[in-house]
Amino acid sequence: MTRITDTFARLKKEKKPAFMPFMVAGDPNFAMSLRILLQLAKTADILEIGFPYSDPLADGPAIQAAGQRALKNGMTTGKAFQLVKKVRQAHPRLPIVLMVYANLVYARGIKQFYAAAANAGTDGVLVPDLPLEEAAPYIAAARQRGIDPVFLAAQTTPSARLRQIFQQARGFLYAVSVLGVTGERKRVSPQTIRLIRRLKKTAALPVAVGFGISSPAQARAVVRAGADGYIVGSLLVSIVGRNPQAKDLPQKIHKLARTFKD
Amino acid sequence: MPALQELERDYKKFRADRAAQQRFARMLSNYVGRPTALYFAENLSRQYKAKIYLKREDLAHTGAHKINNALGQALLARYRGKKRIIAETGAGQHGVAAATAAARLGLECVVYMGEVDIQRQQPNVYRMRLLGAKVVPVASGSKTLKDAINEALRDWITNVESSHYLLGSALGPHPYPAIVRDFQSVIGREAYKQIKNETGKLPDYLVACVGGGSNAIGLFAEFLAEKKVQMVGVEAGGRGLATGKHAARFAGGKAGILHGTKSYVLENSDGQIKPTYSVSAGLDYPGVGPEHSFLRAAKRVRYVSATDKEALAACVALSQSEGIIPALESAHAVAYALKLAKRNPGKTILVNLSGRGDKDLEILMDKINLRS
């Protein structure tokens, strides 16, 4: 049992959904990012940390800008692992999931990357631009280090492909609520509701919904449809974007995050 | 992934569909103006004591080889029932070709272009708009070609049901490198026959510039089985490899993953993609088509680079000795061909003149002072 599985099991018993805030490591800089993550860790059921990347294909403008801020201020893969480690030390039971683009994993060496991730205290890794066809060495390296390989599922994913994903995925399934990239959306579409129901019918894993969840009402809507958790990223990240110099970023982000916890 | 699998399936059908292929062939002939000429550069040949031939892709409609692929994929888009095409562009050549094919075939066309490139290629921006395309400035990242591809891919994953992504070079995820190679391979098929007719044999060398690598793979493909034909791909050496300001992926890069393909990439030790530099916007890209990485590993094609300076000098040389103003991309190939000619007197060298230089006049005026 990993921290991720434990957490979903416990929340299920308590009949609560998992709140999964997402921030970009090193945004706007190392020190402030650490303060934000430590503060968020108090509210989060599962914490998702994105590693900044020069060419984040799956991300909308808010998270792209966050990555650029972090890189500009000297963020590296090594420093991102240090951040994870510090959060882990302060919160021994909190599940931590990384979202990392394939080239960052590949450049470090796939095995070496997962070893470093495990050493920092990571529970799950999602590689958003890694297709299942190329995933075998990543999955093997993750399993070897006791890390859950997390995969995306979208409304366009055919059923046969979903079955293959179910076989490989561990921890939870990341349901992409919209066609397209991360970013705030006005409402939850009927397609999203259908996707959640379709996944819940066949998947043994918990289902968490992300991409576009930007209000507590939307979070409630996906939970009503059967989701076990929801990821809130762009909305929180844009608080940093509006004023990266603000001293009270951790408080501001935490305050907004709390509105998602019932 | 399902979108790519669907594309692969549709493309196989399109390739096997005789009526569709005939229509493409007809349009290549009466719309694009193919076959393009194979021209013996007599003056340069005399000067360099070699036999230099130019495959005149600059004479194709819209002024570059890009139209071969744009038209092929636009036909494919129609065949797939898509009403909208998405394209990215660096120098604007592929954007113009895509906008042209879209206008001809009645498709809606959206072109993503980095803000930096929009600034340096104003005439092409206007050209695309004149052709009815929507040009969307991209302000993210380095604001050049790679960011335009990011944005085009983001559009595609958002509008995957209505749109076909008309990728302009032999890169990106499978099946794109194969599709683009197939549509461009008309260059090599023609050149193969033309050079045999003209000289009675195959050339000693093929030379082509390599950005993403579509004009090069288009020329090389037909000759790959001919072991005696040596092939050279020329990358952008920018201000010189030692300065770090270049786009020579094979000289300065390593294996990485960019835009859905594993190939040589210019990146830092973490895998963050590095900014590239070249006087020619069409070669200014941090990755290279995966088939070129394969051909290099198989030692079938040799990859070298030419600097800005060498390319500019070759541009002047070709203009003044043959009356042909090449695109700055193609001038890189010409520059290396002239080096090769000097070292190998008497040999036959076939250069892919992938585009014409009109689009580069502003840059040329800025870089080369002509008083006389």
Interface residues (C-beta under 8 A of the other chain):
Chain A: Y53 S54 D55 P56 L57 A58 G60 P61 Q64 A65 Q68 L71 T76 T77 G78 A102 N103 L104 V105 Y106 A107 R108 D129 P131 L132 E133 T156 T157 P158 R161 V178 L179 G180 V181
Chain B: M1 P2 A3 S140 G141 K146 D147 N150 L153 R154 I157 T158 N159 V160 E161 A255 G256 I257 L258 H259 G260 K262 V265 E267 S269 D270 G271 Q272 I273
